[in-house]
C-alpha cells in the first residue's frame, strides 16, 4: 500500500491574485499588472473569490478521491 495514512496532497497554482499584500506593494495599479492582464486569455487578474471555491473543494469530502493534483487557476495562462 503506497499511502497507509491516507493523507491527500493537492495544490492550487494561481496566477496573480488581487490581495491586500499586492495593494500594499502598489502592484494593483502598476504596469506589471497590465502586463499580466495582457498575457492572460481572460484579460484580468484573479480575485480571492476565484480561488476560494477550489480551496474549499480540496478541503471537503467531495475531493476524497483526488490526490497528487495541481489545479491551475490562472485565467488561461499555462
Phi, psi and omega in degrees: 000129184278334186230072186296334181265358177056038178272124179263139180230115177227162179220157175245127182243091181273160168276202180298131179235133180290115180227170177300324180297316178293324177297316181296328179277351181082012183288330185300326181256019188263167173294330178301316177300316180299322177296314179298315180298323179293332180270351184266121180306326179276356169074020178205163173276165182284160174243157180306321182291349173281332185262322187305315181299326178292320178296318178297317178301310180297331180277349185265168176289347177297338180254024185300338182255019181241127174207151178075024184248151173241124178258116179272114178245089193218022177065019178103355176288136178240000000 
